[in-house]
Amino acid sequence: IRKVVVASSMSVYGEGAYSCNNCGKVYPKIRSLEQFKKNDWEMKCPNCNIDVMPIPTDEDKPLFPTSIYAVSKRDHEEMFLIIGRAYQIPTVALRFFNVYGPRQALSNPYTGVAAIFSSRLMNDKPPIIFEDGNQARDFIHVSDIVQACILAIEKSEGDYQVFNVGTGRKLSVLDVANVLMDKLSFKGEPQIVNRFREGDIRHCYADISLIKKILGYEPKVKFEDGIIDLVNWVKLQKAEDKVNFAIDILDKKGLTK
């Protein structure tokens, strides 16, 4: 084994980094049930309790996984880095942000929102959006993920380090839904349910300054171009919509509020 590149995830952070007008940079962890009952979706400062604004999240942000998936990703990257150091096997952990693009599983209701929304639209159904739709993510085209993996393999400067792989740009989930509805010629409106799923975060987008500096990574595909690439592929596929089935399971297990 000459090198290992671990596919980790932005989910290890839980919530992203935020800026408070009173307290500066802060790391709020979770929102309260009382907030959800009032449809108050935004994060609060953990010190003074005012609304805070999302800022780019760097690799030094304390990890606070909010799902079993996120815990498994955190443990995954830590185990590989420990084993790599112990056996002198160069290892790099890449924290992928929200990946989209051709060949994403369209019939898996637990994949990324771009694929989930596309599956709904291909079945002439509106995208279902939790909370108010303004939650922000960093959407990165799969070809830029490939670029990051190749750089991590080829460049020794990144050995035994952890890197964010994103674009550094935040987009709301509602914006993504609206773009897909336009490109797939859907005439209705998204279904905004004003409900919360356990484990969901409000905002997180990448600070990519470290991977740019160390590995020379530079995202090449703008969302406006990458989404057309996805749509052109989606139009040639058959997608089975299983979103309502997945939501029913969450409801029965008490994981939606």
Secondary structure in CASP SS format (residue, H / E / C, confidence):
PFRMAT SS
TARGET T0000
AUTHOR 0000-0000-0000
METHOD secondary structure of the structure
MODEL  1
I C 1.00
R C 1.00
K C 1.00
V E 1.00
V E 1.00
V E 1.00
A E 1.00
S E 1.00
S E 1.00
M H 1.00
S H 1.00
V H 1.00
Y H 1.00
G C 1.00
E C 1.00
G C 1.00
A E 1.00
Y E 1.00
S E 1.00
C E 1.00
N C 1.00
N C 1.00
C C 1.00
G E 1.00
K E 1.00
V E 1.00
Y C 1.00
P C 1.00
K C 1.00
I C 1.00
R C 1.00
S C 1.00
L H 1.00
E H 1.00
Q H 1.00
F H 1.00
K H 1.00
K C 1.00
N C 1.00
D C 1.00
W C 1.00
E C 1.00
M C 1.00
K E 1.00
C C 1.00
P C 1.00
N C 1.00
C C 1.00
N C 1.00
I C 1.00
D E 1.00
V C 1.00
M E 1.00
P E 1.00
I E 1.00
P C 1.00
T E 1.00
D C 1.00
E C 1.00
D C 1.00
K C 1.00
P C 1.00
L C 1.00
F C 1.00
P C 1.00
T C 1.00
S C 1.00
I H 1.00
Y H 1.00
A H 1.00
V H 1.00
S H 1.00
K H 1.00
R H 1.00
D H 1.00
H H 1.00
E H 1.00
E H 1.00
M H 1.00
F H 1.00
L H 1.00
I H 1.00
I H 1.00
G H 1.00
R H 1.00
A H 1.00
Y C 1.00
Q C 1.00
I C 1.00
P C 1.00
T E 1.00
V E 1.00
A E 1.00
L E 1.00
R E 1.00
F E 1.00
F C 1.00
N E 1.00
V E 1.00
Y E 1.00
G C 1.00
P C 1.00
R C 1.00
Q C 1.00
A C 1.00
L C 1.00
S C 1.00
N C 1.00
P C 1.00
Y C 1.00
T C 1.00
G C 1.00
V H 1.00
A H 1.00
A H 1.00
I H 1.00
F H 1.00
S H 1.00
S H 1.00
R H 1.00
L H 1.00
M H 1.00
N C 1.00
D C 1.00
K C 1.00
P C 1.00
P C 1.00
I E 1.00
I E 1.00
F C 1.00
E C 1.00
D C 1.00
G C 1.00
N C 1.00
Q C 1.00
A E 1.00
R E 1.00
D C 1.00
F E 1.00
I E 1.00
H E 1.00
V H 1.00
S H 1.00
D H 1.00
I H 1.00
V H 1.00
Q H 1.00
A H 1.00
C H 1.00
I H 1.00
L H 1.00
A H 1.00
I H 1.00
E H 1.00
K C 1.00
S H 1.00
E H 1.00
G H 1.00
D C 1.00
Y C 1.00
Q C 1.00
V E 1.00
F E 1.00
N E 1.00
V E 1.00
G C 1.00
T C 1.00
G C 1.00
R C 1.00
K C 1.00
L E 1.00
S E 1.00
V H 1.00
L H 1.00
D H 1.00
V H 1.00
A H 1.00
N H 1.00
V H 1.00
L H 1.00
M H 1.00
D H 1.00
K H 1.00
L C 1.00
S C 1.00
F C 1.00
K C 1.00
G C 1.00
E C 1.00
P C 1.00
Q E 1.00
I E 1.00
V C 1.00
N C 1.00
R C 1.00
F C 1.00
R E 1.00
E C 1.00
G C 1.00
D C 1.00
I C 1.00
R C 1.00
H E 1.00
C C 1.00
Y C 1.00
A E 1.00
D C 1.00
I C 1.00
S H 1.00
L H 1.00
I H 1.00
K H 1.00
K H 1.00
I H 1.00
L H 1.00
G C 1.00
Y C 1.00
E C 1.00
P C 1.00
K C 1.00
V C 1.00
K C 1.00
F H 1.00
E H 1.00
D H 1.00
G H 1.00
I H 1.00
I H 1.00
D H 1.00
L H 1.00
V H 1.00
N H 1.00
W H 1.00
V H 1.00
K C 1.00
L C 1.00
Q C 1.00
K C 1.00
A C 1.00
E C 1.00
D C 1.00
K C 1.00
V H 1.00
N H 1.00
F H 1.00
A H 1.00
I H 1.00
D H 1.00
I H 1.00
L H 1.00
D H 1.00
K H 1.00
K C 1.00
G C 1.00
L C 1.00
T E 1.00
K C 1.00
END
